[in-house]
């Protein structure tokens, strides 16, 4: 995978549906902007035509898991090459709501034919984040936060239990910070900010108080 440049930071918040990735990405972007840092917020699926197709397919039970995985990888590589990489080159801190770990956790649990290794290989041309933070929550709590009419095909408790286990296993293996989001939003966000500030300092950023 392609490494990002010095004096930039590519941050990903990931986790099961309802874990709060969108909320905390937005809060983190606002926090860093107040610190005087150039910040770019993005998400997956992206706003590309592939991403729009994916959003439609996420509600369609007939679409095979392998098709989901291929489309997510195609969208991600395009997203990285045409959007994320350019912002990093321009000196922005990029925050993405979901990235490769989502595909690994979800698609590897959709079908016995799909392995983590296959999903990783599909994403070889997507740039590697500098920091991935896993937001963890009990699936029963996460689904209670969502309106039933807006649920996607991945969103049932039994599947999310399996997806959660992959996230946690991968986080332990790869050293990703894990933050439990059962707590109130302000406390969770404070934990995220501490981890990000420490990473920024490691990369040589000046952080104003």
Buried (B, 14 or more C-beta within 10 A) or exposed (E): EEEBEEEBBBBBBBBBBBBBBEBBBBBBBEBBEEBEBEBBBBBBBBEBEBBEBBEEBBEEEEBEBBBBBBBBBBBBBBBBBEBBBEBBEEEBBBBBBBBBBBBBBBBBBBEEEBEBEBBBEBBEBBBBBBBBBBBBBBBEEBBEEEEEEEBBBBBEEEBBBBBBEBBBEBBEEEEBBEBBBEEEEEEBBBBBBEBBBEBBEEBEBEEEE
